[in-house]
Amino acid sequence: MEKTLKHLEMIQNVINRLANSSFFLKGWTVIFVAAVLGFATKDSKPMYVWLAAIPTLSFWALDGFYLNQERLYRRLYDAVRQTDEGEIDFSMNITPHKQKWDWIKSVFSKTLIPFYLTILIVIGIVLLWQFNGQDVG
């Protein structure tokens, strides 16, 4: 049982690191978008607003990658949990647990869509506001 617990602990540590990376990525997304939108509205330059959308989409894709990796390690965790003690080899190979469209499913998960779609909607509102010639400064 000791080998199983050690292996599960190793996998759980990877899952925790991936979850932390996802959390920090969301924080950086908010900070970056707020800074770019602040500059865009200060200078009344709609072109700057577009600069917020591109990294937001990139961060969304990267966050989907982290979530996908986390899900794969959770599948590995479940498989190890059901493995006999004598068969524990401490493998961290997640390839056998991959399924078709995993990354796409992660990007459009119910946890990521509301966060990133809200940011993109805010960017769109600021963009419309800027193009309508409203003075925001």
C-alpha positions as CSV (number, residue, x, y, z in Angstrom):
1,M,0.0,0.0,0.0
2,E,3.0,2.3,0.6
3,K,4.0,2.3,-3.1
4,T,0.5,3.1,-4.2
5,L,0.3,6.0,-1.7
6,K,3.6,7.4,-2.9
7,H,2.7,7.2,-6.5
8,L,-0.7,8.8,-5.8
9,E,1.1,11.6,-3.9
10,M,3.4,12.2,-6.9
11,I,0.5,12.5,-9.2
12,Q,-1.4,14.8,-6.8
13,N,1.6,17.1,-6.6
14,V,1.5,17.5,-10.4
15,I,-2.3,18.1,-10.4
16,N,-1.8,20.8,-7.7
17,R,1.0,22.5,-9.7
18,L,-1.2,22.5,-12.8
19,A,-4.2,24.0,-10.9
20,N,-1.9,26.7,-9.4
21,S,-0.6,27.5,-12.9
22,S,-4.1,27.9,-14.1
23,F,-5.0,30.2,-11.2
24,F,-2.0,32.4,-11.8
25,L,-2.7,32.6,-15.5
26,K,-6.2,33.9,-14.8
27,G,-4.7,36.5,-12.5
28,W,-2.2,37.6,-15.2
29,T,-5.0,37.7,-17.7
30,V,-7.0,40.2,-15.6
31,I,-4.0,42.3,-14.8
32,F,-2.9,42.5,-18.5
33,V,-6.3,43.2,-19.9
34,A,-7.0,45.9,-17.3
35,A,-3.6,47.6,-18.0
36,V,-4.2,47.5,-21.8
37,L,-7.7,48.8,-21.5
38,G,-6.5,51.5,-19.2
39,F,-4.0,52.7,-21.7
40,A,-6.5,52.4,-24.6
41,T,-9.2,54.5,-22.8
42,K,-6.7,57.0,-21.6
43,D,-5.3,57.7,-25.0
44,S,-8.7,57.1,-26.8
45,K,-7.1,54.7,-29.2
46,P,-9.4,51.8,-30.2
47,M,-6.4,50.0,-31.8
48,Y,-5.0,49.4,-28.4
49,V,-8.2,47.6,-27.3
50,W,-7.4,44.9,-29.9
51,L,-4.1,44.3,-28.2
52,A,-6.0,43.0,-25.2
53,A,-8.0,40.5,-27.2
54,I,-5.1,38.6,-28.7
55,P,-3.3,37.7,-25.5
56,T,-6.7,36.9,-23.9
57,L,-7.3,34.3,-26.5
58,S,-3.8,33.0,-26.1
59,F,-4.2,32.8,-22.3
60,W,-7.5,31.0,-22.8
61,A,-5.8,28.4,-25.0
62,L,-3.0,27.9,-22.5
63,D,-5.4,27.6,-19.6
64,G,-7.2,25.0,-21.6
65,F,-3.9,23.1,-22.0
66,Y,-3.4,23.3,-18.2
67,L,-6.9,22.0,-17.5
68,N,-6.5,19.2,-20.1
69,Q,-3.2,18.1,-18.5
70,E,-4.9,18.2,-15.1
71,R,-7.7,16.0,-16.3
72,L,-5.2,13.6,-17.8
73,Y,-3.4,13.3,-14.5
74,R,-6.7,12.8,-12.7
75,R,-7.3,9.8,-15.0
76,L,-3.9,8.5,-14.3
77,Y,-4.6,9.0,-10.5
78,D,-7.8,6.9,-10.9
79,A,-5.9,4.2,-12.8
80,V,-3.1,4.0,-10.2
81,R,-5.7,4.0,-7.4
82,Q,-7.1,0.8,-8.9
83,T,-3.8,-0.9,-9.6
84,D,-2.4,-3.7,-7.4
85,E,0.5,-2.8,-5.2
86,G,2.8,-5.2,-6.9
87,E,2.2,-3.5,-10.3
88,I,3.0,0.0,-9.2
89,D,5.9,1.3,-11.4
90,F,5.7,5.0,-10.6
91,S,5.0,5.9,-14.2
92,M,3.8,9.4,-14.9
93,N,2.9,8.6,-18.5
94,I,-0.5,10.2,-19.3
95,T,-0.5,9.2,-23.0
96,P,-2.7,6.1,-22.6
97,H,-5.4,8.3,-21.0
98,K,-5.6,10.8,-23.8
99,Q,-8.9,10.9,-25.8
100,K,-9.9,12.6,-29.0
101,W,-10.8,16.3,-28.6
102,D,-9.6,16.5,-25.0
103,W,-7.9,19.9,-25.4
104,I,-10.9,21.4,-27.3
105,K,-13.2,20.1,-24.6
106,S,-11.0,21.7,-21.9
107,V,-10.9,25.1,-23.7
108,F,-14.7,25.2,-23.9
109,S,-15.3,23.8,-20.5
110,K,-17.9,25.2,-18.1
111,T,-15.1,26.6,-16.0
112,L,-13.2,28.5,-18.6
113,I,-15.9,29.8,-20.9
114,P,-17.5,32.1,-18.4
115,F,-14.2,33.6,-17.3
116,Y,-12.6,34.3,-20.7
117,L,-15.9,35.1,-22.5
118,T,-16.7,37.7,-19.9
119,I,-13.2,39.3,-20.5
120,L,-13.8,39.2,-24.2
121,I,-17.2,40.8,-23.8
122,V,-15.7,43.6,-21.7
123,I,-13.1,44.1,-24.4
124,G,-15.9,44.3,-27.0
125,I,-17.8,46.8,-25.0
126,V,-14.8,49.1,-24.6
127,L,-14.1,48.7,-28.3
128,L,-17.6,49.7,-29.2
129,W,-17.4,52.6,-26.8
130,Q,-14.2,53.8,-28.3
131,F,-15.5,53.5,-31.9
132,N,-18.6,55.4,-31.1
133,G,-16.3,58.3,-30.2
134,Q,-17.2,58.6,-26.6
135,D,-14.7,60.4,-24.5
136,V,-13.6,58.1,-21.8
137,G,-10.6,60.1,-20.5
